[in-house]
């Protein structure tokens, strides 16, 4: 109740300001009518209402405030939930001084302002899943200038439902503007469960431009006391060299070359980064090669890359080869093909005993995953069409043939139809996902959507969306109605 009163008072106070205050919002409602596959009955499910208000103001030069509140109401067949008061969704107060040499700071709530931008490690991800779905508040500050070529950004944040603190800072100095840069990054995360439950990472990086050969190197170390032998093998190194060759004058075309090496220790962790947390890209030493060729006077691009790494202790390695062809035709047609060969090999030998008393050694892991993909797209003012076909896990028991199509038609200037179909043929069964939606925009501020099927199953590029491909789902018989009005 107190929070509601404070928000309402803040609204009235803001509206009393003479200039630079903007209030807008929206009302959304939706409901589902779905068919129970067991009883084959249509049932009403998930009626939902949401009222959202957004207030933004810049009452004085360099200052800005913003916040968004909402209230919603939702029910379902198996549960009941109701929210009947305003909740603070996003908010920030910003202040900036200067233009060329500037200082900018944000005090924020439920916003993602964590980008630091170290060149190779990417020690901080600015994603909702890394920040507990934006249940976070904090302070960020950025300095640009003061010293020629200097830039600094830092943040301190609190994940208030996870009882976790996080912080990060990055400095970058362009010593010789287009030739030589140096930088440093540090991050920190503390779970507060005991005195060992924290992770701190620091790195330094260099960037060179030598006759348009761009060399970047970054080296870092981490400290995570909860890991066994945390002070051993906690170093990481990456280096990358890239060069663009313009050979059009020779009648050849453009060529891009990228090569990099990495050595990431077994105990290197960075818990604000996806790569060295969720995606487990630590304990690797390997290289990456990429070449890209663009044909002169043709919209044709050929790409090849290889990513290889092995573990430090066990005899385990992965080699990933990728080949792609991309062609653009006249009248809005585009064609893309790629082939991927992923070889996972563990050469640790294990001994197998037979019934006759003989033994033999075999590899514990020797997997070859091969995928082929082709796509044809067409787009003009009237329609958009995408056709896809993918063979996944070739020559294995997990073989899948996946067919996908998406097409949208601009029926009128205000009405649009979107349709998606994906069919997965597996060894012993076939599954289908179907989604169709009619969109109608009434004026500039009102949207009406009427859909059938589950949109989330195939929204991430049809045959490449594992939400459906790697599941047991089939057609979801659901009618979804959605209306949004903005003001």
Residue pairs with C-beta under 8 A, 6 or more apart in sequence:
1 85
3 86
3 88
4 85
4 86
7 67
7 69
7 86
7 88
8 86
10 67
11 23
11 53
11 55
14 21
14 23
14 55
14 57
14 65
15 21
15 23
17 57
17 59
19 59
20 57
20 58
20 59
21 55
21 56
21 57
21 59
22 55
22 56
22 57
23 53
23 54
23 55
24 53
24 54
24 486
24 487
25 51
25 52
25 53
25 54
25 486
25 487
26 51
26 52
26 484
26 485
26 486
26 487
27 49
27 50
27 51
27 52
27 484
27 485
27 487
28 48
28 49
28 50
28 52
28 482
28 483
28 484
28 485
29 47
29 48
29 49
29 50
29 482
29 483
30 46
30 47
30 48
30 480
30 481
30 482
30 483
31 44
31 45
31 46
31 47
31 48
31 480
31 481
32 44
32 45
32 46
32 478
32 479
32 480
32 481
33 42
33 43
33 44
33 45
33 478
33 479
33 481
34 42
34 43
34 45
34 476
34 477
34 478
34 479
35 41
35 42
35 43
35 477
35 478
36 43
37 477
43 77
45 76
45 77
46 74
46 75
46 76
47 73
47 74
47 75
48 72
48 73
48 74
49 72
49 73
49 74
50 70
50 71
50 72
50 73
51 70
51 71
51 72
52 68
52 69
52 70
52 89
53 68
53 69
53 70
53 86
54 66
54 67
54 68
55 65
55 66
55 67
55 68
56 64
56 65
56 66
57 64
57 65
57 66
58 64
58 65
59 65
62 95
62 96
62 97
63 93
63 94
63 95
64 92
64 93
64 94
64 95
65 91
65 92
65 93
65 94
66 90
66 91
66 92
66 94
67 88
67 89
67 90
67 91
67 92
67 109
68 88
68 89
68 90
68 91
69 86
69 87
69 88
69 89
70 86
70 87
70 89
71 83
71 84
71 85
71 86
71 87
72 83
73 82
73 83
73 84
74 81
74 82
74 83
75 81
75 82
88 109
88 110
89 110
90 108
90 109
90 110
90 111
90 134
91 108
91 109
91 110
91 111
92 106
92 107
92 108
92 109
92 111
92 113
93 106
93 107
93 108
94 104
94 105
94 106
94 107
95 104
95 105
96 102
96 103
96 104
96 105
97 103
97 104
98 145
100 145
101 144
101 145
101 146
102 142
102 143
102 144
102 145
103 141
103 142
103 143
103 144
104 141
104 142
104 144
105 139
105 140
105 141
105 142
106 113
106 139
106 140
106 141
107 139
108 137
108 138
108 139
108 140
109 137
110 134
110 135
110 136
110 137
111 134
111 136
112 126
112 127
112 128
112 131
112 134
112 136
113 126
113 138
113 140
113 155
114 124
114 125
114 126
114 131
114 140
114 155
114 157
114 166
114 168
114 272
115 124
115 126
115 153
116 123
116 124
116 153
116 168
116 169
116 170
116 185
116 187
117 153
117 170
118 124
118 170
118 183
118 185
118 203
118 205
118 218
119 183
119 205
119 207
119 216
119 218
119 240
120 205
120 216
120 217
120 218
120 238
120 239
120 240
120 260
121 185
121 203
121 218
121 220
121 236
121 238
121 270
121 273
121 275
121 276
122 273
122 274
122 275
123 168
123 185
123 187
123 201
123 203
123 220
123 270
123 272
123 273
123 276
124 168
124 187
124 272
124 273
125 272
125 273
125 274
127 274
128 134
129 278
130 272
130 273
130 274
131 157
131 159
132 159
132 161
132 162
135 159
135 160
135 161
135 162
136 157
136 158
136 159
136 160
137 157
137 158
137 160
138 155
138 156
138 157
138 158
138 166
139 155
139 156
139 157
140 153
140 154
140 155
140 156
141 153
141 154
141 155
142 151
142 152
142 153
143 150
143 151
143 152
143 153
144 150
144 151
145 151
147 173
148 174
149 173
149 174
149 175
149 177
149 181
150 171
150 172
150 173
150 174
151 171
151 172
151 173
152 169
152 170
152 171
152 172
153 169
153 170
154 167
154 168
154 169
154 170
155 166
155 167
155 168
155 169
156 165
156 166
156 167
157 165
157 166
157 167
158 164
158 165
158 166
159 165
159 166
162 191
163 191
163 192
164 189
164 190
164 191
164 192
165 188
165 189
165 190
165 192
166 187
166 188
166 189
166 190
166 272
167 187
167 188
168 185
168 186
168 187
168 188
168 272
169 185
169 186
170 183
170 184
170 185
170 186
171 183
171 184
171 185
172 181
172 182
172 183
173 181
173 182
173 183
174 180
174 181
175 181
175 182
178 209
179 208
179 209
179 210
180 206
180 207
180 208
180 209
181 206
181 207
182 204
182 205
182 206
182 207
183 204
183 205
183 206
183 207
184 202
184 203
184 204
184 205
185 201
185 202
185 203
185 204
185 205
185 220
186 200
186 201
186 202
186 203
187 199
187 200
187 201
187 202
187 270
187 272
187 273
188 198
188 199
188 200
188 201
189 198
189 199
189 200
189 271
189 272
190 197
190 198
190 199
191 197
191 198
195 225
196 225
196 226
197 225
197 226
198 224
198 225
199 222
199 223
199 224
199 269
199 270
199 271
200 222
200 223
201 220
201 221
201 222
201 223
201 269
201 270
201 272
202 220
202 221
203 218
203 219
203 220
203 221
203 236
204 218
204 219
204 220
205 216
205 217
205 218
205 219
206 215
206 216
206 217
206 218
207 214
207 215
207 216
208 214
208 215
208 216
212 243
212 244
213 241
213 242
213 243
214 241
214 242
214 243
215 239
215 240
215 241
216 239
216 240
216 241
217 237
217 238
217 239
217 240
218 237
218 238
218 239
219 235
219 236
219 237
219 238
220 235
220 236
220 237
220 268
220 270
221 234
221 235
221 236
221 268
222 234
222 236
222 267
222 268
222 269
222 270
222 276
223 230
223 231
223 234
224 230
224 234
224 267
224 269
224 271
227 267
227 269
229 267
230 267
232 267
233 265
233 266
233 267
233 268
233 312
234 265
234 267
234 268
234 269
235 263
235 265
235 268
236 262
236 263
236 264
236 265
236 268
236 276
236 282
237 261
237 262
237 263
237 264
238 260
238 261
238 262
238 264
239 260
239 261
239 262
240 258
240 259
240 260
241 258
241 259
241 260
242 256
242 257
242 258
242 259
243 256
243 257
244 254
244 255
244 256
245 254
245 255
245 256
245 257
246 254
247 253
247 254
247 255
247 296
248 254
248 296
251 296
252 296
253 293
253 294
253 295
253 296
254 293
254 294
254 296
255 291
255 292
255 293
255 294
256 290
256 291
256 292
256 293
257 290
257 291
258 288
258 289
258 290
258 291
258 305
259 287
259 288
259 289
259 290
260 287
260 288
261 286
261 287
261 288
262 284
262 285
262 286
262 287
262 288
262 309
263 284
263 285
264 276
264 281
264 282
264 283
264 284
264 285
265 282
265 283
265 312
266 282
266 283
266 312
266 313
267 282
268 276
268 282
268 283
269 276
269 277
269 282
270 276
270 277
271 277
275 281
276 282
283 311
283 312
284 309
284 310
284 311
285 309
285 310
285 312
286 307
286 308
286 309
286 310
287 306
287 307
287 308
287 309
288 305
288 306
288 307
288 308
289 305
289 306
290 303
290 304
290 305
290 306
291 303
291 304
291 305
292 301
292 302
292 303
293 301
293 302
293 303
294 300
294 301
295 301
295 302
299 327
299 328
299 329
300 325
300 326
300 327
300 328
301 324
301 325
301 326
301 327
302 324
302 325
303 322
303 323
303 324
303 325
303 326
304 321
304 322
304 323
304 324
305 321
305 322
306 319
306 320
306 321
306 322
307 318
307 319
307 320
307 322
308 317
308 318
308 319
308 320
309 317
309 318
310 316
310 317
310 318
311 317
314 346
314 348
315 346
315 347
315 348
316 345
316 346
316 347
316 348
316 365
317 344
317 345
317 346
317 347
318 342
318 343
318 344
318 345
319 341
319 342
319 343
319 345
320 340
320 341
320 342
320 343
321 340
321 341
321 342
322 338
322 339
322 340
322 341
323 338
323 339
323 340
324 336
324 337
324 338
325 335
325 336
325 337
325 338
326 334
326 335
326 336
327 334
327 335
327 336
328 334
329 335
331 378
331 380
332 378
332 379
332 380
333 376
333 377
333 378
334 376
334 377
334 378
334 379
335 374
335 375
335 376
335 377
336 373
336 374
336 375
336 377
337 372
337 373
337 374
337 375
338 372
338 373
339 370
339 371
339 372
339 373
340 369
340 370
340 371
340 372
340 373
341 368
341 369
341 370
342 368
342 369
342 370
342 371
343 367
343 368
343 369
344 365
344 366
344 367
344 368
344 369
345 363
345 365
345 366
345 367
346 363
346 364
346 365
346 366
347 363
348 363
348 364
349 361
349 362
349 363
349 364
350 361
350 362
350 363
350 364
351 359
351 360
351 361
352 359
352 360
352 361
352 362
353 359
354 360
368 395
368 396
369 393
369 396
370 393
370 394
370 395
371 390
371 391
371 392
371 393
371 394
372 390
372 391
372 394
373 388
373 389
373 390
373 391
373 463
373 464
374 388
374 389
374 390
375 386
375 387
375 388
375 389
376 386
376 387
377 384
377 385
377 386
377 387
378 384
378 385
378 386
379 385
381 410
382 409
382 410
383 407
383 408
383 409
383 410
384 406
384 407
384 408
385 405
385 406
385 407
386 404
386 405
386 406
386 407
386 462
387 404
387 405
388 402
388 403
388 404
388 405
388 461
388 462
388 463
388 464
389 401
389 402
389 403
389 404
389 463
390 400
390 401
390 402
390 404
390 463
390 464
391 399
391 400
391 401
391 402
392 398
392 399
392 400
392 402
392 469
393 399
393 400
397 427
399 426
399 427
400 424
400 425
400 426
400 469
401 424
401 425
402 422
402 423
402 424
402 425
402 463
402 469
403 421
403 422
403 423
403 425
403 463
404 420
404 421
404 422
404 423
404 458
404 462
404 463
405 419
405 420
405 421
405 462
406 418
406 419
406 420
406 421
406 458
406 462
407 418
407 419
408 416
408 417
408 418
408 419
409 416
409 417
410 416
411 417
414 440
414 441
414 442
415 438
415 439
415 440
415 441
416 438
416 439
416 440
417 436
417 437
417 438
417 439
418 435
418 436
418 437
418 439
419 435
419 436
419 437
420 433
420 434
420 435
420 436
420 458
420 462
421 432
421 433
421 434
421 435
422 432
422 433
422 457
422 458
422 462
422 463
422 465
422 468
422 469
423 430
423 431
423 432
423 433
424 430
424 431
424 432
424 468
424 469
431 468
431 472
431 473
431 474
432 474
432 475
433 453
433 454
433 457
433 458
433 468
433 473
433 474
433 475
433 476
434 452
434 453
434 475
435 451
435 452
435 453
435 454
435 455
435 457
435 458
436 451
436 452
436 453
437 449
437 450
437 451
437 452
437 455
438 449
438 450
438 451
439 447
439 448
439 449
440 447
440 448
440 449
441 447
441 448
442 448
445 485
445 486
445 487
446 483
446 484
446 485
446 486
447 482
447 483
447 484
447 485
448 482
448 483
449 480
449 481
449 482
449 483
450 479
450 480
450 481
450 482
451 479
451 480
451 481
451 482
452 478
452 479
452 480
453 475
453 476
453 477
453 478
454 473
454 476
454 478
455 480
456 467
457 465
457 467
457 468
457 473
457 476
458 465
458 467
458 468
459 465
460 467
463 469
